């Protein structure tokens, strides 16, 4: 199968240099794969409360300004449209139904705050990790199969992980990776109480539907990869290859965030920055 990579901005704010570097690296991976390689831009705008059309429009403008080009996307169309997650609810509902029918997921009345407060719930080292769901809170297998739509339960839906199993993969940049289910990560969200698909389910559904062969993204999502591998496995689908790029850090050694407005692509563009010089910096870093 020809190489198919993807760019997946989330329009909750202005894209910054860290996003640009990762997306540029994704483009380089696609170009290195040959003339028949394709790069897909997918707008990950599921969260209506935080995602805004002006940020989505700015993302397209800023990425074009920095020199990125894609073969499929919300602005250019393509065979796998729509390319906005907010318009792909039917795709996600079908995946939810398959996971429900297979007994892989269950409705959960516990909130994230409940899990965080659980004294027996271990916490992963990274600050953004989802707290580990206590195994004793799980319902029996099969609970929820009678529910016809995820919103009917008025609950979060979680994926039941195989406790004690090591889920491993080899990353193109980070090398061999392994995480233990139930210890490094627990039962995770696939559908939210407010009837919105969670990140893990949506990206698996879209990467499969859009025939993505390699996922290039930031190294902060390594742990998400094993969750997604479990969803791929439950659905009987072959996962893509994985390539997690190092994060761009700020002056305090923290990963760059959308609050760094001065380093947003929009601000740099308005200030007359030279995109060719920015790309040249990325290229030098890649060559190290």
Buried (B, 14 or more C-beta within 10 A) or exposed (E): EEBBBBBBBBBBBBBBBBBBBBBBBBBBBBBEBEEEBBBBBBBBBBBEEEBBEEBBEBBBBBBEBBBBEBBBBBBBEBEBBBBBBBEBBEBBBEBBEBBBEEBBBBBBEBEEEBBEEBEEBEEBEEEEBBBBBBEEBBEEEEBBEEBEEBBEBEBBBBBBBEEEBEBEBEBBEBEEBEBBBBBBBBBBBBBBBEEBBBBBBBBBBBBBEBBBBBBBBBBBBBBBBBBBBBBBBBBEBEBBBBBBBBBBEBEEEEBBEBEBEEBBBBBBBEEEBEBEEBBEEBEEEEEE
